[in-house]
Amino acid sequence: MDIKKEQNGTTLTMALSGRLDTVAAVDFEKELNASLDGVESLIFDCAELTYVASSGLRSFLMVQKRMNKQGKMVMRHVQDAVMEVLTMTGFDDLLQIEK
């Protein structure tokens, strides 16, 4: 998985591409923990995210809980295959997803 970050004030946009599997989730969580201090708006651009494993779902849930305390989190441009996983697991009700 590849992560491209762009910060504008207290807004952080992370463009995710590739597969968020068990191995990638470890690095993803490290990147999140190192990047979220002072962030009030976190945007995930998922246009090129092709797969999310259960460990990736856990990562999104973890960051959603943190962002609930310090601001908001949005997932944008979610591909159909990833959206299907989010819907089947009920994560579409837990996460803010914009088409």
N, C-alpha and C positions, 0 to 999 in steps of 0.2 A: 504494500500500500504506500502511496505517496501523499504527503500533506504539504500544501502550500498555504502559508499564512499571510494575512494582510491586516494590519491594525490601523485603525483610524480613531484616535482618541480612546474612548472606552468601548469601542466596538471592534471585535475580533472576528474576521471571516477566515474560516478554514476550508479550503477546497480539498476534498478527499477523492482519491482515484484508486482504482484497483479493488483488492479484496481485503475486507476487514475480518480476518480469520483469527484463530487462536494466537498465532505467533505475532501478527500485526497488532492485535489488541494490547499487548504488553507495551509496545513502543508508543501506541496511540495514547494510552493512559499516562505514560511518562511525559509525552509532549503536552497533554492537557494540563497536568499538574504544574508544569513549568511555565505555562502560558496564561493562566486564568486570573492571576492577581490583578485587581483593579479593573477587570473586564465586567461591564454591565450588560452588554449585548453580545451574545455568541451566535454566530451564523455558520452553519455547516452547509456548504455547497456540495451536494451529493450527485451532481450531474454525471460524474465519471466513476462513482462508487458502484461496483457491479455485484458485490456479494457482501452479506453480513452474517457472521456466525453468531452463536449464542454468546460467546465471549465479547463480541462487538456490541451486541444488544446490552449486555451488562455495563459496558463502558459508557454507552449513551445514557443509560439510566443513572449511573453514578454522576456523570457530569450534569444531567438534568437536575438532580437533587442539589448539587452545589449551586447551580445557576438560579434555582428557586430562591436561594438565600441572598444572592448578590445581583440579580438582574433577570434576564430572560435568555432563552435558547430557542433557536428556530432551525429547522432542517428544510432546505430548499432543493428543488430540482431532483427529487428522489425518483430514481429509475423504477420501472414497473416490477422488476424482479426483487428489488430491495423493499419496495412498498408492499409486495405480497407477503414477505416475511414479517414486516411490521404489523400488517393487518392480522395475519394468522396468529401472532403471538399477543395481540392486544396492545402492542406498543404504540399503535396509531392513536390510541386514546390517552396515552401517557405523555407523548411528545407533541410539540407544536410543529406541524408539517405544512409547508406552503408549496403549492404546485408550481 
